[in-house]
Amino acid sequence: MSVSVAADVREGGTWTPRQRLKNDALYAVVRAALSIVRRAPRAVVALLCRALGLLAWALLARERGLVRARLAAGLGQPVPARRVRAVFLAAGDVLADTLALLDPRERAGRTMTMDAASHAVIRDALTEGRGVVYVAAHLGPWERMAALLVEEGFPVVTVARESYDPRLTALYERLRAPRGVRSIYRGRPGAATSIVRELRAGRAVGFLIDLPSRVRSVRAPLFGVESRIPVGAARIALARGAAIVVGTPVPSDIRGKLGLLVERVSSSDLAPGPAGEAELTARLAQALEARIAARPEAWLGLFAPPRPPDAGPTAPQLRCHDDPR
C-alpha cells in the first residue's frame, strides 16, 4: 500500500529527497548571497538588486504577463512595457532596502519618516487601552515600516506566515528580532491566544491582508479585481473592540525618504459576526486599494493575482474571545 507524504513541513509533513535537495541548494544560495551582501557597500547592493530585478523582467515571461494583466485590471487601461519593467525594478529596490536592515547600525528612520498626524493616530488608538489592529499591505518596504514603528516607540507585533523552510524563518527572525519586531506565526499552536494576549496588553498587532492566503477569507474588490481578502484582522478587531488602522509607506516631501501614513478606519457601527466582518474587511480593502492605486509599481501583489473567491482551502476560524480555547 502506498502512502502519500505531505510536502509542507508547516503542516507536519516531510520533504521528499528531491525536495530536500532542492531546498538545501536554495538555502545555500541564500546564505552565500547574504554573506556577500554583508560585506558589499550599500550602493553596490542597491545596484545589484536593481540588476536582479531587471534580469527577472527580461527572463520571466510568465511573471511579466501576470504583472501586465494585474496592472491593466487595476488601472483600467493597457499598460506599456516600461511600466511593467518599473515593477520589477521596484521589487529590487525593496529587496535592497530590506537587506540594509541586516546592518545593526542601520536606523529604520534613515529612509522612512513618520509625520505628527500619523504618530498621533497610533498614539491615540493605543491610549484607548484595547490594543490596535494595524493593517498593511506588501506595498513598498513593509519590513522597514515595522522597524520604524518600534523605533518610534510603539509596541508592535506582526502576524506572519512561516517560510516553507524553517531555516528561512530563522533568517527572518535575524532581520526582525534585533530591531524589537516580534512575530506571531499563525501556523503555530496558540497563535490566536497570543494575538489576543498582545491586544489585551495594549499593544499593536500587524496584519498584511492584501495577498490571498490559505486562511478564512471574504470577497472584496482590490485594485480592480474581486479578491479573497483574509478576514482575521476584521474578526479580531470587532471581537476585541480594538481600534483598527491602516498604515503603508507613501511618498514624502523629504528627499530620499518615504513617509509612513497611518489612518484610522471606522468600525464603531459594526457588530461582531459574519456581516460586520465582511463589511469591515471591505473597508480595509478599499483603504489599501487607494494606497496601491497611488503607486501600483511598488505593490508585490502584482506578482500574485488573487485566487478565485471560491478556491483554495481555508484555515479553521480563529477564536478571538478574551479566553480563547
Secondary structure, 3 states (H helix, E strand, C coil): CCCCCCCCHHHCCCCCHHHHHHHHHHHHHHHHHHHHHHHCCHHHHHHHHHHHHHHHHHHCHHHHHHHHHHHHHHHCCCCCHHHHHHHHHHHHHHHHHHHHCCCCCCCHHHCEEECHHHHHHHHHHHHCCCCEEEEECCECCHHHHHHHHHHCCCCEEEEECCCCCHHHHHHHHHHHHHHCCEEEECCCCCHHHHHHHHHHCCCEEEEECCCCCCCCEEEEEECCEEEEEECHHHHHHHHHCCEEEEEEEEECCCCCCEEEEEEECCCCCCCCCHHHHHHHHHHHHHHHHHHHHHCHHHEHHHHCCCCCCCCCCCCCCCCCCCCCC
